[in-house]
Amino acid sequence: MALLISRVRKENRNQRWKPTLVWRVKAYTTVFGIMVLTFTSLGFLYIYELGSELLAAIKKGRAENQEWESLQSK
């Protein structure tokens, strides 16, 4: 009888931590996934802003070049 009780207690101890481990793994996976998505979107936003600034500088350079050419032709 004592052996049966000790087996039941051991099984209960082993089963107690399994659900908490599963929930913790799911929670950490969710948090890590959100962090990855956040940093990825920030990276794309940085690239987009950098590209916009580069295009604006190119357009400004072309406009200034055209003005310079028109002043030289006069």
Secondary structure, 3 states (H helix, E strand, C coil): CHHHHHHHHHHHHHHHHHHHHHHHHHHHHHHHHHHHHHHHHHHHHHHHHHHHHHHHHHHHHHHHHHHHHHHHHC
